[in-house]
Amino acid sequence: MNLFKVYIFPLFILTISISTVFCQSTWQSKFVFESAGKLVYKADENGNIIPDFSRVGYHQGNAEFSVENVVRVISPVPQGESQTLIQKAIDEVSALPLNDKGLRGTILLKRGVYYIPGTLKISKSGVILKGEGNDYNGTVLVASGRGKRNLLLISGSGKRKDLLETKIAISDSYVPVGAFSFNVEDSKQFKVGDQIIVYRPGTADWIKDIKMDQIEERPGTKQWLQGAYDLYYERVITKIDENRIFIDNPIVMAMEAKYGGGAIFKYTFEERISEIGVDNIMFKSDYQSDTDEDHGWVAVDFETAENCWARNINSWYFGMGCINIGTNAKSITVSESGCFDPKSIITGGRRYSFCIDGQLNLVKNCKSDNARHDYVTGAKACGPNVFYNCIARNTYADIGPHHRWATGTLYDNIYTDGQINVQDRGNMGSGHGWAGANQVLWNCKAKEICVQSPWSSAKNYCIGETGNKYSGHFKDRPDGEWEGLNKPGLIPISLYLAQLKNKK
């Protein structure tokens, strides 16, 4: 386990980026560029622009992680007793009152090895798990023995409650990608601060026009069906001007009258927990062989949760990966973390190091080694979501949206010795089809890159990439928006950081 090689990669990439700025001529994208200290966006013929990705992650990047107020201190105990001890501490802290920051307290796990034969569960808001190091000399949580399971589950309960009696149609015939506002038929039942769903239906006409009812058949292939591809974007109303609604995060999938338009309605999700942190811990799984699959699967699993974070954690030998962010998880930040040497069969459904199925999430400054899909989104992942400044080595597959119309993802300064793909995956899996829409690759580096755009409704962008352009799974699909392939000197170096700086 050559930790030194893994950890020097971020410094190497940073050196290349700095040398590019000072030793090469610089250039800017025609799609988004800096002028007088501000970002300027060029709209296409329908008004679509590259969306603003700056409002993702823990409290949309507006709050710092807190590990203060240590209320329990745990030290290693004989094998077989650690899970009971830690879970008891979690339950005790979960019963404490919340402070004005929504926190109950921090559990400090002293350095040493803790054997966990099952799953640790955090199901109440405001609990922090903090260790004393993410390597073998620090705090090590071991998924011990047999059994495919996730080591740490962070999840509330229940489902989002949609208040459909408040549903009102969007009256604009077209709401472009990147927009922060739109008109509705009647706004009187809404107010600033309301949590709303921006709903985009997946109609039969739309599915036909993107040809996802025409996927080449093979055993198990499923054509896309009307209603199965409805999209639900969680937003907050920031302003109302007569019947014009302003929202906190941009539209990342155009609302088109010819495809059923769109609508908004209020929702609640009281059971979703928040203010959970995991800090400075190494997660490790027992295993019996390189292809063993009856052992730890995911190190940390965020499910029904929001405004949570994981920092400085490393996972070793898990079958799937380090972090999973589920469909009902939003505004999660994962930073300075690594996924190393997974143990599983090298095939579908395994080795997704950092996987996002939810929305408004941020994965930054992370590392992955020997995975398949290192930085990946799942089916219908509703953006914005961001992967920033991440590295993948010795990869067996590709980085990018994996299947079925993930919308609004930024891959910013991603390095891999494998592929980055945004494409029609056709009958891969059970009919993955168009994997992503309104995806942006910015200043990435890969061995091979494929970026295609669907026939209708969306564009995908490849700006300032280094690597070999190739045709992907299908050679006859429309090309994406390519700019500056193998042309050094793109500024801003990071779109995410530039947008963060320019956030209104």
Protein Blocks (a to p, Z undefined) as FASTA:
>chain_A
ZZklmmmmmmmmmmmmmmmmmmpccdddfkbcceehiacddddfkopacddfklgcjehh
paccdfehifbdcddddehilmmmmmmmmmmmmmpccdfkopabdcdddedddddfbbcd
dfbehiacddebjbfklccdddehediddfbdcddedjddddfklgccdfbfbdcehiab
dcdfblklpcehiacdddddddfklmmmnopamcccdehiacddehjlcccdddddfbde
hjaccdfbdcfbdcdfknopaaddddddfkbcehiacehiacddddfbfkbcbbcfbfbd
cfbdehiadehiacehiakbmbdcdfkbghiacehiacehiaddddehiaifbacfbehi
acehiacehiablbacdehiacddddehiadehiabdgddfbghiahiadehiacfbdcd
dddekjghjhnapmbghiacehiacfbdcddddfehpacddehiacdddebjblkbccdd
dehiaiahiacfblklmmmmmpZZ
